[in-house]
Amino acid sequence: MRSFDQFLAVLNEIPDPRRAEGKLYKLPYILLFAVLAVVTGGNSFRSIETFIKVHRRRLNAAFGLHWKRAPAHTAIRYILQGLDPQAVEQVFRLHAAALAGKTADPARRSIALDGKTLRRSFDNFRDRKAAQLLHAFDTGAGLILAHIDIEEKSNEIPAAQRLLDELDIAHRVVTLDALHCQKKPSRPPPGRKSRPSSN
């Protein structure tokens, strides 16, 4: 399916954690089908396996594959949990930046930073709070450009500073929650030409 060629090429840049002899299913297709499964409502490794099992023949035909069966959910879990999170994030950031550059007017782009709590990510048994993320959303392109974990004993402020340092925000309007209305977050480092504001 030609429309997925570019995305598959991007996914191919993610390092495969498996040994050479353990690569029965190619990583880019595992990742693509996992994304498609989640987009259609899947929320577990078993649901990804079910998605591939149900649509296996159509996926084979669309992508020129010859999978005789869907990978087991245990294999999918092993593959996804073995990925380097930073490598995955970096690849998706590059992909999002490329898409944003094609869909939005660079002169009018604005980026909104906002924190989110991941549903069902808390663990009462291990006394672990729900995971929190801060993401950068390109409002013109309608794309999430990047996200970063908010440390459990911290808050959005240092996470926002780190994320702003990692993104190309020159000549962009950046909006943040009122939490960030402090002198340090509102002043860009020397050389940065961004225009942070709060909403």
BELRA-V286012 format. One record per backbone hydrogen bond with DSSP energy under -0.5 kcal/mol. CO is the residue of the C=O (numbers start at 1). NH is the residue of the N-H. If there is no record, write none. Layout:
CO|NH / CO|NH
This chain:
1|4 / 2|5 / 4|8 / 5|9 / 6|10 / 7|11 / 8|12 / 10|13 / 11|14 / 15|17 / 19|22 / 20|23 / 22|24 / 26|29 / 26|30 / 27|31 / 28|32 / 29|33 / 30|34 / 31|35 / 32|36 / 33|37 / 34|38 / 35|39 / 36|40 / 37|42 / 38|41 / 44|48 / 45|49 / 46|50 / 47|51 / 48|52 / 49|53 / 50|54 / 51|55 / 52|56 / 53|56 / 55|59 / 56|60 / 57|61 / 58|62 / 59|63 / 60|64 / 60|65 / 72|76 / 73|77 / 74|78 / 75|79 / 76|80 / 77|81 / 78|82 / 79|83 / 80|83 / 83|85 / 84|88 / 85|89 / 86|90 / 87|91 / 88|92 / 89|93 / 90|94 / 91|95 / 92|96 / 93|97 / 94|98 / 95|99 / 96|100 / 97|101 / 98|102 / 99|102 / 99|103 / 100|104 / 104|106 / 105|108 / 106|109 / 109|173 / 110|139 / 110|140 / 111|113 / 111|175 / 112|137 / 114|135 / 116|133 / 118|121 / 123|128 / 124|127 / 128|123 / 131|118 / 132|150 / 133|116 / 134|148 / 135|114 / 135|137 / 136|138 / 136|145 / 136|146 / 137|112 / 137|139 / 138|142 / 138|143 / 143|138 / 143|145 / 146|136 / 148|134 / 149|151 / 150|132 / 151|154 / 155|159 / 156|160 / 157|161 / 158|162 / 159|163 / 160|164 / 161|165 / 162|166 / 163|167 / 167|169 / 169|172 / 172|174 / 172|195 / 173|111 / 174|197 / 175|113 / 176|199 / 177|180 / 178|181 / 180|182 / 182|186 / 183|187 / 184|187 / 186|188 / 189|192 / 193|171 / 195|174 / 197|176
